[in-house]
């Protein structure tokens, strides 16, 4: 009976039995991986990047547990943005400490480094939450870093979300380049 209760709890909480996910993986990221890869057992192998700026940025290789083949890559992290009044980085503050707003998001890449999915799962800024819309984020799908993403040209601008639009656009571009350099 005790085992039955544990299995029911795991299944009802959205976790797949047998998935080898790190303990600190945010729940929205786990849900997306479970949705995308279904019952296939995958393993996430953390990859440390040379130019990894912030401690909460993580990169993972997504690998099939039994086949040892690369299914893709995962990045999740935090993007810090200036407040609507501007940035305050006076004194000896580091990038982790400056007065800012932020949002947490993740990118799932295919094995060829193309963006499959971008999702914002924790938006903690006063303005610009429109960047969380699935329809707007679809613009990044297929991006492989072989061209420049420019707000107003190949990325739609959003009135009232200029700072957030530019921040996520720059970050997707930077993280894609960083991943490609590290994995080639």
Secondary structure, 3 states (H helix, E strand, C coil): CHHHHHHHHHHHCCCCCCCECCCCCCHHHHHHHHHHHCCCCEEEEEECCCCCCCCCCEEEEEEECCCCCEEEEEEEEEEEECECCECECCCCCCCCCCECEEEEEEEEEECCCCEEEEEEEEECCCCCHHHHCHHHHHHHCCCCCCCCCCECCCECCCCCCHHHHHHHHHHHHHHHHHHHHHHC
